[in-house]
Amino acid sequence: MYQPTITDVDARELIEQGAQLVDVRNPHEFRHSPVPGSVNIPLPVIQQALKQLDKETPVVLYCVSGQRSGVAKRLLEAEGFSLVHNLGSFTRLLERQ
């Protein structure tokens, strides 16, 4: 089980400072409940979409439970991304708005 590596408060602060917010859910899930400011890069294609992301800018990943975003975090780190955070569930960004 993957655990979040960042709090929702810290994630919001990073996003306000320009962090890349990446939704790794499938396109249907993304369309059904998008998070403003996020980009949808589904987990199965994240390695083919690395050029969409800046290695020097923090990345905040999320999905439904944190499982897929945890896998995505490991994949990005293996590709040289060092500022990667697993928020876990997208609902953590919808709370306390």
C-alpha positions in Angstrom: 0.0 0.0 0.0 1.3 3.4 -1.0 1.1 6.2 1.5 0.9 9.9 0.7 4.3 11.6 0.9 2.9 15.1 1.3 0.1 16.7 3.2 -2.8 18.4 1.5 -1.7 21.8 3.0 1.9 21.4 1.7 0.6 20.2 -1.7 -1.6 23.3 -2.0 1.4 25.5 -1.1 3.6 23.8 -3.7 0.8 24.1 -6.3 0.4 27.8 -5.6 4.2 28.2 -6.1 4.0 26.5 -9.5 4.3 22.8 -8.9 3.0 20.5 -11.6 -0.2 18.8 -10.6 -0.6 15.5 -12.3 -3.7 13.3 -12.2 -2.7 9.7 -13.1 -6.3 8.4 -13.2 -7.8 7.2 -16.5 -9.3 9.8 -18.8 -12.9 8.8 -17.8 -12.1 9.3 -14.1 -10.5 12.6 -14.9 -13.4 13.9 -16.9 -15.9 12.8 -14.2 -14.1 14.7 -11.4 -11.2 16.9 -12.6 -9.2 19.0 -10.2 -8.6 22.6 -11.4 -5.1 23.2 -12.6 -4.2 19.5 -13.1 -3.1 17.7 -16.2 -4.2 14.2 -16.9 -1.4 11.7 -17.6 -2.8 8.2 -17.0 -0.4 5.9 -15.2 -0.1 3.4 -18.2 1.3 6.2 -20.5 3.3 8.3 -18.0 6.7 7.0 -19.2 5.7 8.1 -22.8 4.6 11.5 -21.6 7.8 12.5 -19.6 8.5 15.4 -22.0 5.3 17.1 -20.7 6.9 17.4 -17.3 9.8 19.6 -16.1 12.3 17.7 -14.0 13.3 20.9 -12.2 9.8 21.8 -11.0 8.1 19.9 -8.2 5.5 17.3 -9.2 2.4 16.5 -7.1 0.8 13.2 -8.2 -2.7 11.9 -7.3 -5.3 9.3 -8.2 -8.2 7.8 -6.2 -6.4 6.0 -3.4 -2.7 6.8 -3.8 -1.8 3.4 -5.3 -1.4 4.5 -8.9 0.2 7.9 -7.9 2.7 5.9 -5.7 3.7 3.8 -8.7 4.0 6.9 -10.8 6.2 8.5 -8.2 8.6 5.6 -8.4 8.6 5.7 -12.2 9.3 9.4 -12.3 12.1 9.1 -9.7 13.7 6.3 -11.8 13.7 8.8 -14.7 15.6 11.4 -12.8 12.8 13.4 -11.2 13.8 14.3 -7.7 11.0 16.6 -6.5 8.1 14.2 -6.7 5.3 13.9 -4.2 2.4 11.4 -3.9 -0.7 13.3 -2.6 -2.8 10.1 -2.6 -6.4 10.7 -3.2 -7.6 13.7 -5.3 -10.3 14.3 -2.7 -7.6 15.7 -0.4 -7.5 18.7 -2.7 -11.2 19.1 -2.7 -11.5 19.2 1.1 -11.2 22.5 2.9 -11.5 24.7 -0.2 
